[in-house]
């Protein structure tokens, strides 16, 4: 059976990622995602209407094989 993946997109703003209401330090968040099996695969700049640039971080992890 072919491997299947799921993806997650998270918006990053400088050294902190915006998840819900409170910003979380990048290293802490990446470690948490890694423990859940997520791997960072790509980062894209994301210019905003206000002139600031945030970043979209693309993560993936392998989905469990179906039985």
N, C-alpha and C positions, 0 to 999 in steps of 0.2 A: 504494500500500500504506500502511496506517495505521502510524504510529510506535508502537513498542513500547518499554517501559521495564522495567528491573530495579531493585530496591530493596535497600537495606542499612540495618540498624538497629544503631546503636552506642550503648552506655551511657556517659554522661559523668558524672564526679564532680567538681564544681566546675570547676577550671581544667585538669583532665587527663582524657583519655579512657582507659578501661580496654580495652586490646587485649592479649589473652594475659596474660602475667605482669607486664610493666613498664608503668607509666603513661607516656603520651606527651603532651607539651605540645599544647594544642588547635590553635594556629596551625600547627605543624609537621604535625600529622595532617590538618587540613583542606586544607592546601596539597598534601599527598600525594594525598588523595582527588581534589582538583580536577585534578591532573595526570593522573589515571586516568579523568577524565571525569565524576566524581560531583559532584552539586550538592546542597547542604543545602536541604531543603524544609520541614522542620517540626521543632520541639523540644517534647517533652512532659515535664512533671514526673513522676517515678516514685518515690513514697514507698516506703521499704523497711520491713521489719518492725522494724528497729532504731530507727526514728524519723528516720533521715536521709533526705534527698531526693537522688536522682540524676536524671539527665535522659536520655531516649531521643531520640537524634537520628536523623531519617529522611533518608536520602540517596537520590537516584535518578540514573540515567543512561540515555541512549537505547541500545537494543540495535541492533547492526548489522542492516541490512536483509538478509533472506534472498533468495537468488538462485534 
